[in-house]
């Protein structure tokens, strides 16, 4: 959707990241503002903060913290994460989601490329698909209501919950399904719902169960809470981010 530049805030003398739009059509602009407003509503150390939103001759922009490190997707190209590192990451992601959900927002596009790893912890990125929880829909993040076209699946194949694939109502458990996918991939080095095409991946999300995480007592202990997070019906998953975080922490100590 945009281009991101490293820049200098000349007033406060700090380095920032400045995101600009590739195309400034109405839909892109509204989604751009949705990203800014969603992130601005949450103050949490594992959510990348928004410093400023504005517009100049080149178009709209938003300034955020300049992060140094790499995305989780880049890190996983070198292989799985150790169990202890994965548990730390899980706690950070779920802590950020607890704050996000508490603000009445569902991210809807959690995936390794939207998790940035720094020396001081991880940050959740990219709130361009975030939306209000169903009960708060009258307070949509962007005036004008829903930004997606009827019949269009919103999310990233391979990290979408079944209810997203089917176009049904979403809630915080939708994000927890994505977290379980990310943790499964981080520990095993493979995606739980593979496929050569988007259709094959989405079919696997709807109908297949992933194999066990792997050998070893640590992975076996974590398999149970992660598998619960991957339950097809939302009511079989954890009800809240804190509940999932506590279950993972307990499994990690087993």
Beta strands, then each sheet from edge to edge (+ up, - down):
strand 1: 2-9
strand 2: 14-21
strand 3: 50-56
strand 4: 59-65
strand 5: 70-71
strand 6: 105-106
strand 7: 115-118
strand 8: 121-124
strand 9: 131-132
sheet 1: 1+ 2- 4+ 3-
sheet 2: 5+ 7- 8+
sheet 3: 6+ 9-
end
